[in-house]
């Protein structure tokens, strides 16, 4: 692990295996941390925040370090992507794009580092000068999931460091290798010891002790809403700041005036890209009744052409499930959908194609005849499983789209600009895409409504999530007035 600028073994020397989803076999050994390791890392981060070289750096110099890190990521992005593919099984075509996109995130927040400003307030009190300062919070705990570990770590790391905080990263136990490799670039970029630390291990032994540590000022978490709720409860006991990007059950809504061929591609992007293992997966497909049958036929024909296999091959379009536990969860939900009498239109089994070998693959699965009350329409599956529901008009589309506990994203396919704007206004989601899906940028805020979380990642306002405001009052009077009366 990387703690206080040093590579260290876990307390007690424990390790655990990390599996390659494509082969179904272990490929790496990861340090198995515990509460003692968490304490070491948090203490190192706190020391770096209060003493040493980091607090002596001005904001421009912090920006220089972030820009240097971004440049190093550019040089190593392909190697980092290869590690992520071995660790979580996602396509190299996607992971190489994600690791390459880390650099713009780092460069963007490098530029914002010295744009953090306070203000002078023309207060209504005579002989008083009042101004504000925006100051870092302290130690940030960044807990990242297994589906996009490096990119999502960067989403937290870049604004946290630009604001002047120090960070302890806890990657998923399923995908720790790439984050550990990334720490070599932190070292090479010249960050002072303790500014960025990584503790690897399991949730109970590392995650919760990190959240509960009294010196942690903020928790930034991406993951399931069930885990997020437990983390939120634990953080609340310590009155910590929290931002959370949680689960989703996003509606992808196709109207009868849409370009159906483009909409088919958008629906496939929403559910098969990343093998459905993305929080914004468009797992609830709503199709207007007048084009329902035609659209479903086009969709199934297109999905049948999807190429499965080695995620390192640029020819592959659907890779394996990231871990065995997730594979079993997906297959369980397919069984649940059958028991609820949804109609299985495609897939529904573990893939046995020769090109899938012994990997953890699930056939792209489509259910029709789904009712929005069914579990398959309400609960996050996090896999290549699509539920299709017909709707009559805009009112019904909005009603079905919003009738879920999540609100992370939504898609709308229409050529009608009035409809596009109206739907974007009425859908309860942190992101609404019109005639596209899964677009994102470091310039734009991202986050959820309802049980999909709170706080935002991305955009210039994101840095405020890692700052606190101090108000400073200076009297210019030559005389102190009555001390028993509030001024």
C-alpha positions, 0 to 999 in steps of 0.5 A: 500500500502507499502510505505517507509517501512509502510503499508498505505491507499491510499490518500483519502482512495479509494479502488477498487474490484479485481475479481476472474476470475473463479467465476466472482466475487470480492474477494479482495479490493485493495487501489486505489492510485493516483498521491499523493501516487506516489509522496510519494512512489518516495520520499521515494525511493529517500530518501532511495537511497541517505540517510539512511542504503541502500547506506551504505551497501556494495554490498555483504550485498545487496546480502545477503538481496536478498538471504534472500528474496529468501529463504523467497519466497521458504517458502511462494511460494505456498501461493503466488501462491494461491493468484495469481490463485485467482487474474488472474485465471491461473493454480495453476500448472503453478503459483506454478512453477512460484512463486517457480522459483522466488527464483533462480532469486533472488539468482542468482542476489544476487550472482552477486551483488558483481561481478559488476566491473569497469575497469582500462583503459590504456589511451594514455595520459601521467601522467594520471590514468583512471578507471571506476565505475559502479553505480546505476541509482537511483529510478526505476519504475517497471510496471508489467502486470496481466498475471504473476505479481510476476515473472515479478516483480522479473525479474525487482526487482532482478537486480535493487536491486543487482545494488543498486537502489531503486524501486517503483512497480506498479502492474496491477489493475487486479492483485495487491494482490500477489504483496502486499503480497510479500511486507511482505517478503520484510519487513521480509527480512530486506530491509531498509524502502523505498528501495522497495515500491508498489503503486496500482491503475489504469494507468492514476492515478498511472502509468503515474504519476510514469513514469513522476515523475522527480525523477524516473531515469528508467522505466522497463515495461512489457505489450502491445506495445500500452501502452508501446509506451505511456510510452516510449513517456512519459519517453522520455520527462524526458530523462529516461532510459527504458527497455520494454518487449512488445507484440508478435505474435510469429510464431511456425513453423512445418516442414515435417521432424519434430516429429509430435506428439512432435510438436503437444505438442509444439504447444499446449504449445505455445497457450493453456498454460496460456490460451494463455495469455502470450507474447510469445504465439505461436499464428501463426502456420505455417505448411509445406504443405506436412503435413498440413492436417495430422498435423491439424487433430492430433492437433485438436484431441489433443486440444479436450481432454483439460480439462477446469475448476477450475484453483486450480485443478491439473487436469485442463489444460485450465483455465479462462481468467484473466479479463472480458475486456480481455474476451471481447477482445478475443471474438471480435477477434474471430468475426473479424477472421470470418468476414475475412473469416478464417475457424473456425475449433474448438471452437470460443465461450465462454465456457459453460461447467458445470465445467466452472461455471460462470467464464470467459472461452473461448473455445480453438479456431483454425482457418485454411485458415488464410492469413498472412494479416488478423488481426487475424494473425497480431494483438496480441489476448492474448488468446487461439486462434490459426491461422494456415497457410501453407507454401511451403519451408524454404524461405516462412516460414521465409517470413511469420514468419518475416512479422509481427511488433512483434519479441519476440519469434519463434518456429521451429520443425525439425530434420534437424540440418542445418535447425534448425541453419539456421532458428534460424539465419534468424527469427527476434525474441529475442528468438528462440526455436527449438523442444521446446517452452516456456523454460526460465532461469534466466541465459539467456537473454530474450527480443524482436525485433521490436515492442516487445520491447528493453533491456533484462531481465535475464542473467548476462548482465541484471544487466547492464540495471540498472547501469551507467558508471562513468569515473574517471581521476587522474593526476599523474603529478607534474605540471599542463600544459597549462590550455587553451589546452585540454589534 
